[in-house]
Amino acid sequence: MESIVIQCVEGKKVVYHTVKPLEISLSSLNELYIQMSQYPVIFGRPLNGIEDFMKIFMDYSIPSGDPIFRGLFWSVDDLKTGIFYLTDICDFEATVHFAFFDRRVAGREPLFHAMLHHAFDHFGFQRLNASIPKYVKGRVHEFVRGCGISVEGVKRSAAFYKGQWFDTVSYGVLKDEAVWNRPLYNKE
């Protein structure tokens, strides 16, 4: 994927966001850590320092010790606005993660749609999944549902946060359910 520019109407402003693949390096992961360290939990996991953060994104092969990255990454506005991340990738599906560092979701539906389209079109997935704990603000759940992602179930006591167990809501969208208008993005 080359860089793409997506137009969003956020409040009363038209904002153009640039999305591009994130080249993973120690430097880019450190920059991402600086942005994400404002959150006690990221992608459903507690954040306990940079070493724990690195384990979310990478592992090491045995016996060579070479790094193995756990997914595919895209930066939004050079990590100033956010990140999209695909994990649990197999032949026909993947799990979608996203974070907007300013905690704003309103008006960013075209951004989310563009990334879903890219995942379906480029990788040929049949379905995409998401799992969001119930401690996450309701507006995030509303945003995901508003983007056409269906609730598929609830996984009980699946996320630990601030000393409590919370249910997570499982979401999914099939390729043939993607009824939003195309194209939602332009190549830069």
C-alpha positions as CSV (number, residue, x, y, z in Angstrom):
1,M,0.0,0.0,0.0
2,E,1.3,3.4,-0.9
3,S,0.4,6.4,1.1
4,I,-3.3,7.3,0.9
5,V,-5.0,10.5,1.9
6,I,-8.5,10.3,3.4
7,Q,-10.8,13.2,3.8
8,C,-12.8,13.3,7.1
9,V,-15.3,15.8,8.4
10,E,-14.4,16.2,12.1
11,G,-16.8,18.6,13.7
12,K,-17.0,21.6,11.4
13,K,-13.5,21.0,9.9
14,V,-12.4,19.1,6.9
15,V,-9.3,17.2,7.8
16,Y,-7.0,15.2,5.5
17,H,-5.3,12.2,7.1
18,T,-2.3,10.4,5.5
19,V,-2.1,6.7,6.1
20,K,0.9,4.7,5.2
21,P,2.6,1.4,6.2
22,L,4.6,1.8,9.3
23,E,8.1,0.6,8.9
24,I,8.9,-1.3,12.1
25,S,12.2,-0.5,13.7
26,L,13.3,0.1,17.3
27,S,13.0,3.8,16.5
28,S,9.5,3.6,15.2
29,L,8.4,1.3,18.1
30,N,9.9,3.8,20.6
31,E,8.0,6.6,19.0
32,L,4.8,4.5,19.1
33,Y,5.5,3.7,22.7
34,I,5.7,7.4,23.6
35,Q,2.3,8.0,22.0
36,M,0.7,4.9,23.5
37,S,2.2,5.2,27.0
38,Q,-0.6,7.6,27.9
39,Y,-3.0,4.6,28.0
40,P,-2.8,2.0,30.8
41,V,-4.1,-0.7,28.4
42,I,-3.5,-1.0,24.7
43,F,-5.1,-3.5,22.3
44,G,-6.6,-5.2,25.3
45,R,-3.3,-5.7,27.2
46,P,-2.0,-3.8,30.2
47,L,1.0,-1.6,29.5
48,N,3.8,-2.1,32.0
49,G,6.8,-0.4,30.5
50,I,8.5,-0.4,27.2
51,E,9.7,-4.1,27.4
52,D,6.1,-5.2,27.8
53,F,5.0,-2.9,25.0
54,M,7.6,-4.4,22.7
55,K,6.2,-7.9,23.4
56,I,2.9,-6.8,22.0
57,F,4.4,-6.1,18.6
58,M,7.3,-8.5,18.4
59,D,8.8,-11.8,19.4
60,Y,12.0,-13.6,18.7
61,S,12.6,-16.7,16.6
62,I,14.3,-19.7,18.1
63,P,17.1,-20.5,17.6
64,S,18.3,-17.5,15.5
65,G,17.0,-14.8,17.9
66,D,15.8,-12.7,14.9
67,P,12.8,-10.4,15.6
68,I,9.4,-11.5,14.3
69,F,6.7,-8.9,14.1
70,R,3.2,-9.8,15.2
71,G,1.1,-8.2,12.5
72,L,0.9,-5.4,9.9
73,F,1.0,-1.8,10.9
74,W,-0.1,1.5,9.3
75,S,0.5,5.0,10.8
76,V,-2.0,7.8,10.6
77,D,-0.3,11.2,10.0
78,D,3.2,9.7,10.8
79,L,1.9,8.5,14.2
80,K,0.7,11.9,15.2
81,T,-3.0,10.9,14.9
82,G,-3.0,7.1,15.3
83,I,-2.3,3.6,14.2
84,F,-4.1,0.7,12.5
85,Y,-2.8,-2.8,13.2
86,L,-3.8,-6.3,11.9
87,T,-3.1,-9.4,14.0
88,D,-4.2,-13.0,14.1
89,I,-3.7,-13.1,10.3
90,C,-4.7,-16.3,8.5
91,D,-5.8,-17.2,5.0
92,F,-9.2,-15.7,5.3
93,E,-9.4,-13.4,8.3
94,A,-7.6,-11.1,10.6
95,T,-8.2,-9.0,13.8
96,V,-8.4,-5.3,13.4
97,H,-7.0,-2.9,16.0
98,F,-6.9,0.9,15.9
99,A,-6.0,3.7,18.2
100,F,-6.5,7.5,17.7
101,F,-4.1,9.2,20.1
102,D,-6.3,12.2,20.6
103,R,-9.1,9.9,21.7
104,R,-11.4,11.3,18.9
105,V,-13.4,9.0,16.7
106,A,-16.3,11.2,15.5
107,G,-15.9,12.0,11.8
108,R,-13.2,9.4,11.2
109,E,-15.5,6.8,9.7
110,P,-14.0,7.3,6.2
111,L,-10.5,6.6,7.6
112,F,-11.7,3.4,9.2
113,H,-13.6,2.4,6.0
114,A,-10.5,3.0,3.9
115,M,-8.5,0.7,6.0
116,L,-11.1,-2.0,6.0
117,H,-11.3,-1.8,2.2
118,H,-7.6,-2.1,2.0
119,A,-7.6,-5.2,4.2
120,F,-10.3,-6.8,2.1
121,D,-9.0,-5.8,-1.3
122,H,-5.3,-6.2,-0.8
123,F,-5.1,-9.3,1.4
124,G,-8.3,-11.0,0.2
125,F,-9.8,-11.6,3.6
126,Q,-13.3,-13.0,3.9
127,R,-13.9,-11.4,7.3
128,L,-12.3,-9.0,9.7
129,N,-12.8,-9.2,13.5
130,A,-12.5,-6.8,16.4
131,S,-12.8,-7.2,20.2
132,I,-13.4,-4.2,22.4
133,P,-13.6,-4.5,26.2
134,K,-16.7,-3.0,27.8
135,Y,-14.6,-0.6,30.0
136,V,-13.8,1.3,26.7
137,K,-16.0,4.4,26.3
138,G,-19.4,3.8,24.6
139,R,-18.6,6.2,21.8
140,V,-15.9,3.7,20.5
141,H,-18.4,0.9,20.4
142,E,-20.9,3.3,18.7
143,F,-18.2,4.3,16.2
144,V,-17.4,0.6,15.3
145,R,-21.1,-0.2,14.9
146,G,-21.6,3.0,12.9
147,C,-18.9,1.8,10.5
148,G,-21.0,-1.3,9.7
149,I,-19.3,-3.8,11.9
150,S,-21.7,-6.2,13.5
151,V,-21.8,-7.4,17.1
152,E,-21.3,-11.1,17.1
153,G,-21.2,-11.9,20.8
154,V,-19.8,-11.2,24.2
155,K,-16.8,-12.9,25.8
156,R,-17.3,-12.9,29.5
157,S,-14.6,-11.7,31.9
158,A,-12.0,-11.5,29.1
159,A,-10.2,-8.2,29.9
160,F,-8.6,-7.2,33.2
161,Y,-8.5,-3.5,33.9
162,K,-8.0,-1.5,37.2
163,G,-8.4,-4.6,39.3
164,Q,-11.6,-5.8,37.7
165,W,-12.6,-8.3,35.0
166,F,-14.7,-6.9,32.1
167,D,-16.6,-8.6,29.2
168,T,-15.4,-7.9,25.7
169,V,-17.7,-7.4,22.8
170,S,-16.8,-9.4,19.6
171,Y,-17.4,-7.6,16.3
172,G,-17.1,-8.8,12.8
173,V,-17.7,-7.8,9.2
174,L,-17.8,-10.0,6.1
175,K,-16.4,-8.9,2.8
176,D,-19.8,-9.1,1.1
177,E,-21.4,-7.1,3.9
178,A,-19.1,-4.1,3.2
179,V,-21.8,-1.9,1.6
180,W,-20.2,1.4,2.1
181,N,-19.4,3.4,-1.0
182,R,-16.1,2.9,-2.8
183,P,-13.6,4.5,-3.2
184,L,-13.1,6.2,0.1
185,Y,-9.5,7.1,-0.4
186,N,-7.1,8.5,-3.0
187,K,-3.5,7.5,-3.6
188,E,-1.2,10.3,-2.8
